[in-house]
Structure formats: C-alpha cells, structure tokens
C-alpha cells in the first residue's frame, strides 16, 4: 500500500498514513476536527521527455568518440600554437 502525507489545516499537524489509492482521510487524529486534512505531495514529480535515439552499432559509437576527441585535440593544439607566437 502507498504512503500518503497529510496535513491538518486547523492545527498544522503533519503525519503519514498507509492506505489504498481510493481511500482518503479527512479527520485529524491530533485535534480531532472533521474534514480538515489535506493530502500533501510526498514524492517529487519530474517528467522527462527523451526523444528516441537512433540505433548505432558499437563500432560507430567508438568511431564517433574518436572523431570528437581528434577535433578537440586539433582545436587545443591550434590555440596553443597561436598563443606561443
């Protein structure tokens, strides 16, 4: 069963309760007021959309990384040579 966090709007008492999705608590166990509980978010919600990636063969992935590294080395070499002059 899921855990829910409730907060009393009257006395601000905060507590956890285990129950089914359809069940909902309304009466505060601390101050015993009726219909004063509000369900709180107990887990952060994060929706991430990742576009589908094209499938690559393992060799293609390695070749792509080598190409990127070579470009970076060439760029840094050029910057180094220009800075030396």
N, C-alpha and C positions, 0 to 999 in steps of 0.2 A: 504494500500500500504506500502511496506517496505521502510525503511530509509537507504540511502546509504551515505557514506562519500567519498568525492572526494578531491584530492589534485592536484593543478596545478604544473606541473614540471618546469614551467618557473618562476612564481612569488611566488611559495610555498603557495599560498592561500588555506586554508582548509575550507570546508563547507559541510553541509548536504543537501541532496536532496531527495524528496519523488517521487518515480515513480515506474512503473511496472518492473518486472524482465527482460523483453525483451528490455526495453528502456535503452540507455546508453548515458550519457552526454560526450561531447568531447571538447567543447569550454569554456574557463574560463570566468566567469562573472566579475572578477576583472580586469584582464589585457587585456581581450578580444582577447587573442591569440586562434588560431584554433588548434584542435587536440592535446591538451597538458594536458588533465585531466587523472588522473589515479585513479581508484576505490580502496579505502582502506578497509581493514578488519575492520568492526565496532563491531563485537562481537567475543569474544574468542571462539575457537573451541576446544572441548575436547571430544574425543571419548573414552568411557569406555566399555570394554567388561566384562560383568558379566556372569560367567558360570551359567547355570540353577542349582538351588538348589533343592535337593530332598525334597519332602514334608514330614513334620513331624507333628505328632499330637501334640496339645498343651501340653499334659501331658509329652510327650517325650522331648520337649524343656525344660520344667521345671526340669525334672529329670537330663538332661544333665548339666544344670547350677548348680544344687545342687552337682552333682558329681565333677565338676570342682572346686567349692568352697571348698569342703571337701579335695580334693587333695592339694589345695593351703594352707589350714589351717594346714594340716598334715606336709607339707613341712616347713612352718614357725615355727611350734612347734618343729620340729626336729632341725632346725637351732638354735632356742632359747635354747633348752636343751644342745646342743653341745657347745654353747657359754658360758653357765653357769658353765660348768665343769672346 
